[in-house]
Amino acid sequence: MSLAELSPADLSALAEELTTSYAELKDAGLKLDLTRGKPSAEQLDLSNELLSLPGADRTTDGSGTDIRNYGGLEGLPEIRQIFADLLGIPVAQLIAADNSSLSVMHDSLAFALLHGRAGGTPWATRPHKILCPTPGYDRHFQLAEDLGFELISVDLSADGPDLETIKRLVAEDEAIKAIWVVPTYANPNGAVYSEAVTRELVSMPTAADDFTVLWDNAYAVHHLTDDELAPVDVLGLAAEAGNPDRVFVYASTSKITFAGAGVSFFGGSPATVAWYLKHLSKRTIGPDKTNHLRHALYLKDADGVRALMRRHRAIIAPKFDAVERILGDRLGSYGVATWTQPHGGYFVTLDVVENTATEVVRLAKEAGIALTPAGSSHPYGKDPQDRTIRIAPTFPPLDQVTAAIDGVATCVLLAAVTKLLRG
Ligand code: PMP
């Protein structure tokens, strides 16, 4: 029976029961962490072979270039080829960089702000705004805010973004220069951008002639089901729509091999890649090609990556299953929360009773369960409805995920009942 339907007496009895459960939870002295989307140690172990590659006798790439020396700004051809195949991008339009796609995002935006996009006005010289499908990735929002963008929230449901609002805003406001997109298994609600939605984003009329879709395909190959989605050919669609330069593509191996020591990628039209390399050449003489070679030797080809991702799935899918089962068992009948059931990626979004998310996070923290702060999936860290909580179940071992989610469910219920009793 939903909470709203309980009689006052039943509600008080439930409140008492939950207060006791919560006290027991606190007494259990838990120390659990569901905050960041990090791979677990078991997942990292899958790629330990990298630690002994490329080996002391391997100092050149396939074309004979010495990987130990300066140069090769666009990255090693072998690793670019593997990810060009996986992302469905011509290899000439994909470059390989160092260990963080977030820094590639930073660089590409900094270049646009300081130099303008290929002959255009530097973005920083005028007010600049960015569309933020929400809930979204907190570091995207913080990066854009740090670079001086005004953040504009647009709704993102598990089925995709609010296209009508996006189209209206970009058509009328020249200061809107970009939109964040995590097209596959979005952080944090698992949304997947269909080909039809993508077509709209790359073809819609925009007041800014240098409007840019920041296509962060961080979870392109991170499937949790047998339905291994093929990537949408975003660059092909943009070219077809007459806007070949509209898209910046990002990806990395952070959740494929080592989160802190992987390879990142930048893609775009031939003109965009040339523009990026021109500015990048002033920032660095070249990327870590030893790491590129190590990765190319270990991963071998696109199928090698797909096989590795199935091993990741075997480790993390049971954790996602546990989240879904426990939330269903504990909260399903009360009508106090909804949650996403992602088909891939690293997160579950839990929406609780309005104006209780902050309280749920506080209660959980006091019981030794760390959650990302309420609001972190929203621009400026402010969720106007104080409703959304991001759950990251990959890092802790399964028994800890189970204990933590069970504890979170108690906190969600306690906060909901308390709010109802207060009226
Ligand atoms: N993009 C998204 C959507 C992410 O969720 C993350 C990691 N949480 C990143 C980028 C970070 O990628 P990297 O490690 O390559 O900087």
Boltz pocket constraint, residues with backbone or C-beta under 6 A from the ligand:
constraints:
  - pocket:
      binder: B
      contacts: [[A, 37], [A, 99], [A, 100], [A, 101], [A, 102], [A, 103], [A, 137], [A, 182], [A, 187], [A, 216], [A, 218], [A, 251], [A, 252], [A, 253], [A, 254], [A, 259], [A, 263], [A, 264]]
      max_distance: 6.0
